Amino acid sequence: MAVSSSWHERKRPPRLERRYEFPNYEALRDFLDRAAELSEREGFYPDLGFGRDYVNVTIHAAEGEDGLGDAQRRFAVELDALLASGNGD
């Protein structure tokens, strides 16, 4: 599964990284809330680091795996879809 070019794939350790930027804290908070719901639904928890108007996401390879799999790439695509669908409702 292909992820957008906004994601950066790193080899050591294997992971995907992306920074999302937002116009304000409210938009960031909405994204984080929806990302938390996605994580709960999928049972998949990426590393998140955030400030007032950005969040850095790191998705690691599954424990014991030497590389990223479809599950990690699918989760990245789903996070991108959350961003695209976010409208502050």
C-alpha positions in Angstrom: 0.0 0.0 0.0 1.4 3.4 -1.0 1.4 6.4 1.4 1.5 10.0 0.3 4.9 11.7 -0.3 4.3 13.7 2.9 5.3 10.6 4.8 9.1 9.9 5.2 10.2 6.3 5.4 13.2 5.7 7.6 15.2 2.5 7.7 16.9 2.4 11.1 14.7 1.7 12.9 12.0 1.1 10.3 9.3 3.8 10.6 7.1 6.3 8.9 7.3 10.0 10.0 5.1 12.9 9.1 4.4 16.4 10.5 0.8 17.8 10.2 0.3 21.5 10.6 -2.9 23.2 11.6 -4.2 26.8 11.4 -5.0 26.8 15.1 -5.2 24.8 18.3 -8.9 23.9 17.8 -8.2 22.2 14.5 -5.2 20.4 16.0 -7.3 19.2 19.0 -10.1 18.0 16.6 -7.5 16.0 14.6 -6.0 14.5 17.8 -9.4 13.4 19.1 -10.3 11.7 15.7 -6.8 10.1 15.6 -7.4 8.7 19.1 -10.7 7.2 18.0 -9.0 5.7 15.0 -6.2 4.2 17.2 -8.8 2.7 19.6 -10.8 1.2 16.7 -7.6 -0.2 15.0 -5.7 -1.1 18.2 -2.7 0.7 16.8 -0.9 3.5 18.6 1.7 5.6 16.9 4.0 8.0 18.7 2.7 11.6 18.7 4.4 14.8 19.7 2.6 18.1 19.3 2.6 21.8 19.9 0.1 24.6 19.5 -0.4 24.1 15.7 1.4 20.9 14.7 1.7 17.2 15.4 4.6 14.9 14.6 3.6 11.3 14.0 5.9 8.3 14.0 4.6 4.9 13.0 7.0 2.1 13.9 7.3 -1.4 12.4 5.6 -4.1 14.4 7.6 -5.5 17.2 10.0 -8.2 16.0 9.6 -7.1 12.3 12.4 -5.9 10.1 10.3 -3.6 8.1 7.0 -1.8 7.7 3.9 -3.8 6.7 0.6 -3.1 5.2 -1.0 -2.3 8.6 1.4 0.6 9.3 1.0 2.0 5.8 -2.8 1.6 6.0 -2.8 3.5 9.3 -0.8 6.3 7.7 -3.3 6.5 4.8 -6.2 6.6 7.3 -4.5 9.5 9.3 -4.2 11.4 6.0 -7.9 10.8 5.4 -8.7 12.2 8.8 -6.9 15.4 7.9 -8.7 15.6 4.6 -12.1 15.1 6.2 -11.4 17.5 9.1 -13.6 20.6 9.0 -14.0 21.5 12.6 -17.5 20.1 12.9 
